[in-house]
Amino acid sequence: MGNAAPQLKVHIEAGLNVGLSRDEITEIIMQMAVYAGFPAALNGTKIACTSSRSGCGFV
């Protein structure tokens, strides 16, 4: 998640397109902290915040 910002942004947009809520996307990113590390999860949350349709409703 930390080194794949463009790809993560595309996947976040796709998730929003299929009906995922901001809370669900945030939960997915936070659960990934176990596998990718907490700094990467924070980077993922930051990317989610800058997503075009999502705004900073994440966090």
DOLO-635134 format. One record per atom (N, C-alpha, C): residue number from 1; y, x, z negated; atom name; residue in one letter. Coordinates in Angstrom, 2 decimals, padded with zeros to 5 digits. Layout:
<sites>
seq;yy;xx;zz;atom;type
NUM;Y;X;Z;CA;a
...
</sites>
This chain:
<sites>
seq;yy;xx;zz;atom;type
1;-001.19;000.82;000.00;N;m
1;000.00;000.00;000.00;CA;m
1;001.25;000.86;000.00;C;m
2;001.19;002.03;-000.57;N;g
2;002.38;002.83;-000.67;CA;g
2;002.79;003.50;000.63;C;g
3;001.84;003.76;001.51;N;n
3;002.15;004.47;002.75;CA;n
3;002.02;003.61;003.99;C;n
4;001.91;002.32;003.82;N;a
4;001.68;001.43;004.95;CA;a
4;002.67;000.27;004.95;C;a
5;003.94;000.59;004.74;N;a
5;004.96;-000.46;004.62;CA;a
5;005.02;-001.41;005.82;C;a
6;005.04;-000.91;007.05;N;p
6;005.12;-001.85;008.18;CA;p
6;003.91;-002.77;008.26;C;p
7;002.73;-002.20;008.00;N;q
7;001.52;-003.01;008.06;CA;q
7;001.49;-004.05;006.95;C;q
8;001.90;-003.67;005.76;N;l
8;001.92;-004.60;004.64;CA;l
8;002.89;-005.75;004.91;C;l
9;004.04;-005.41;005.48;N;k
9;005.03;-006.45;005.79;CA;k
9;004.46;-007.47;006.78;C;k
10;003.73;-007.00;007.78;N;v
10;003.10;-007.90;008.76;CA;v
10;002.09;-008.80;008.05;C;v
11;001.30;-008.24;007.15;N;h
11;000.30;-009.04;006.45;CA;h
11;000.94;-010.04;005.49;C;h
12;002.04;-009.68;004.87;N;i
12;002.75;-010.62;004.00;CA;i
12;003.28;-011.79;004.82;C;i
13;003.88;-011.49;005.96;N;e
13;004.38;-012.56;006.84;CA;e
13;003.23;-013.45;007.30;C;e
14;002.09;-012.85;007.63;N;a
14;000.93;-013.64;008.07;CA;a
14;000.45;-014.53;006.93;C;a
15;000.43;-014.01;005.72;N;g
15;000.03;-014.81;004.57;CA;g
15;000.95;-016.00;004.36;C;g
16;002.25;-015.77;004.51;N;l
16;003.20;-016.88;004.39;CA;l
16;002.99;-017.90;005.50;C;l
17;002.65;-017.42;006.69;N;n
17;002.41;-018.33;007.82;CA;n
17;001.21;-019.24;007.59;C;n
18;000.20;-018.76;006.89;N;v
18;-000.99;-019.59;006.67;CA;v
18;-000.94;-020.36;005.36;C;v
19;000.19;-020.28;004.66;N;g
19;000.38;-021.14;003.50;CA;g
19;000.26;-020.49;002.14;C;g
20;000.14;-019.17;002.07;N;l
20;000.14;-018.54;000.75;CA;l
20;001.51;-018.68;000.11;C;l
21;001.53;-018.84;-001.19;N;s
21;002.80;-018.91;-001.90;CA;s
21;003.25;-017.50;-002.28;C;s
22;004.50;-017.38;-002.67;N;r
22;005.01;-016.09;-003.13;CA;r
22;004.22;-015.62;-004.35;C;r
23;003.90;-016.56;-005.25;N;d
23;003.14;-016.20;-006.44;CA;d
23;001.77;-015.65;-006.09;C;d
24;001.11;-016.26;-005.11;N;e
24;-000.21;-015.79;-004.71;CA;e
24;-000.14;-014.39;-004.11;C;e
25;000.86;-014.14;-003.30;N;i
25;001.01;-012.81;-002.70;CA;i
25;001.33;-011.78;-003.77;C;i
26;002.18;-012.12;-004.71;N;t
26;002.50;-011.21;-005.82;CA;t
26;001.25;-010.91;-006.63;C;t
27;000.44;-011.92;-006.90;N;e
27;-000.79;-011.72;-007.66;CA;e
27;-001.75;-010.79;-006.92;C;e
28;-001.86;-010.94;-005.63;N;i
28;-002.72;-010.06;-004.83;CA;i
28;-002.24;-008.61;-004.94;C;i
29;-000.94;-008.42;-004.82;N;i
29;-000.38;-007.06;-004.90;CA;i
29;-000.62;-006.47;-006.29;C;i
30;-000.42;-007.25;-007.34;N;m
30;-000.62;-006.74;-008.70;CA;m
30;-002.09;-006.43;-008.97;C;m
31;-003.00;-007.22;-008.42;N;q
31;-004.42;-006.92;-008.60;CA;q
31;-004.81;-005.65;-007.87;C;q
32;-004.11;-005.32;-006.80;N;m
32;-004.40;-004.09;-006.06;CA;m
32;-003.99;-002.85;-006.85;C;m
33;-003.19;-003.01;-007.90;N;a
33;-002.79;-001.87;-008.72;CA;a
33;-004.01;-001.15;-009.29;C;a
34;-005.06;-001.90;-009.58;N;v
34;-006.28;-001.31;-010.12;CA;v
34;-006.90;-000.34;-009.11;C;v
35;-006.83;-000.68;-007.85;N;y
35;-007.48;000.12;-006.80;CA;y
35;-006.55;001.16;-006.19;C;y
36;-005.30;000.80;-005.99;N;a
36;-004.37;001.69;-005.29;CA;a
36;-003.44;002.45;-006.23;C;a
37;-003.37;002.02;-007.49;N;g
37;-002.47;002.62;-008.46;CA;g
37;-001.21;001.80;-008.64;C;g
38;-000.65;001.88;-009.84;N;f
38;000.52;001.06;-010.15;CA;f
38;001.74;001.41;-009.31;C;f
39;002.02;002.69;-009.04;N;p
39;003.18;002.99;-008.18;CA;p
39;003.06;002.35;-006.79;C;p
40;001.85;002.35;-006.23;N;a
40;001.66;001.72;-004.92;CA;a
40;001.87;000.22;-005.01;C;a
41;001.44;-000.40;-006.11;N;a
41;001.66;-001.83;-006.29;CA;a
41;003.15;-002.14;-006.41;C;a
42;003.89;-001.29;-007.09;N;l
42;005.34;-001.49;-007.18;CA;l
42;005.98;-001.37;-005.80;C;l
43;005.52;-000.40;-005.02;N;n
43;006.03;-000.27;-003.65;CA;n
43;005.71;-001.52;-002.84;C;n
44;004.51;-002.06;-003.02;N;g
44;004.13;-003.28;-002.33;CA;g
44;005.00;-004.46;-002.72;C;g
45;005.34;-004.55;-004.00;N;t
45;006.22;-005.62;-004.47;CA;t
45;007.61;-005.46;-003.86;C;t
46;008.07;-004.22;-003.77;N;k
46;009.38;-003.97;-003.15;CA;k
46;009.38;-004.39;-001.68;C;k
47;008.29;-004.10;-000.98;N;i
47;008.17;-004.50;000.43;CA;i
47;008.14;-006.02;000.54;C;i
48;007.43;-006.67;-000.38;N;a
48;007.38;-008.13;-000.37;CA;a
48;008.77;-008.71;-000.57;C;a
49;009.58;-008.06;-001.38;N;c
49;010.95;-008.52;-001.65;CA;c
49;011.82;-008.41;-000.40;C;c
50;011.55;-007.44;000.43;N;t
50;012.38;-007.25;001.62;CA;t
50;011.83;-007.99;002.84;C;t
51;010.72;-008.69;002.65;N;s
51;010.14;-009.46;003.75;CA;s
51;011.15;-010.50;004.23;C;s
52;011.19;-010.72;005.52;N;s
52;012.25;-011.54;006.12;CA;s
52;012.31;-012.96;005.58;C;s
53;011.17;-013.62;005.39;N;r
53;011.19;-015.01;004.96;CA;r
53;011.05;-015.17;003.46;C;r
54;010.57;-014.15;002.79;N;s
54;010.23;-014.33;001.39;CA;s
54;011.40;-014.13;000.44;C;s
55;012.31;-013.23;000.79;N;g
55;013.41;-012.95;-000.11;CA;g
55;012.91;-012.32;-001.39;C;g
56;013.72;-012.31;-002.41;N;c
56;013.31;-011.69;-003.68;CA;c
56;012.78;-012.72;-004.66;C;c
57;012.10;-013.72;-004.16;N;g
57;011.41;-014.64;-005.04;CA;g
57;010.17;-014.00;-005.61;C;g
58;009.81;-012.83;-005.06;N;f
58;008.68;-012.09;-005.58;CA;f
58;009.12;-011.37;-006.84;C;f
59;008.21;-011.10;-007.71;N;v
59;008.38;-010.35;-008.95;CA;v
59;008.39;-011.27;-010.13;C;v
</sites>
